Amino acid sequence: MKISQWFIRSDELLLIKNFYLLNITSDVMSDIETDKNNNFWKYRSYEEIREIILKKYQISQDTFVVLYTRGKLMMAARFAWLLYWIGCNHIRILIGNIESSLFMNNISQSLSLPNLPLRPEVILTCSQLSNEFLCSTTKFIDVRTYREYSGEITGYSYIRHAGRIPNFEYDPLDGIYGQINGDITWDELEAYLHLMSKTNIYEKDVKRIVYMCGTGWRASLSAIFAAELNLAKTITVLDSGWFEWSELYLT
């Protein structure tokens, strides 16, 4: 069984001496995101996030961070992608049950994060999107369900407009990333990755893939899967997705 870039099994975790184990809950997510009535569920400003990650969670750039969730796996993925954007070097999502009380978090004595995100290319805003459409080596993928993509439904009680962003292609997995639970087994994870590898086959000249969904959660998990599979040199998430784009350009 190969070593994963993004995921870790509970038995592997037992072999690591120093790591920071964090349960991703809705309360944790509210620390890093705005709400639906204030800026479309986007990530907070980098200055806010940097302070929260350092002071509240005491995560440093070189901390070995292990995330898990009792909710949907996309929740942990959304937090993981944020850490990746910041520039954290060791990020894993835990697959498999574990008794968190058996572990003691090892906090770095030297806490530091960069003043600016070290991987700015992995997150895109709606205001930046139009310029990206000019790049012939970038692929744009919408990972919402077909009913959302076709404009039949919005998929959210608070999103007013149905439809899709021009240039984004429908992902044939039909929004599967929103259905995956945080308690999946390693075999189930590998099955999902295999499924993505068979349905997401792109031309060799594709250098960048931009994923979008309604707000960014499903897109974050699809991005991590794509990064795990090395589908392109650069993997990017459109932050706030259809929610913000529809409000900016359809209102």
Secondary structure, 3 states (H helix, E strand, C coil): CCCCCCEEEHHHHCCCCCCEEEECCHHHHHHHECCCCCCCCCECCHHHHHHHHHHHCCCCCCCEEEEECCCEHHHHHHHHHHHHHHCCCEEEEEECCCCHHHCCCCCCCCCCCCCCCCCHHHEECHHHHHHHCCCCCEEEEECCCHHHHCCCCCCCCCCCCCCCCCCCEECCCCCHHHCCECCCCHHHHHHHHHHHHHHCCCCCCCCEEEEECCCCHHHHHHHHHHHHCCCCCEEEEECCHHHHHHHHHCC
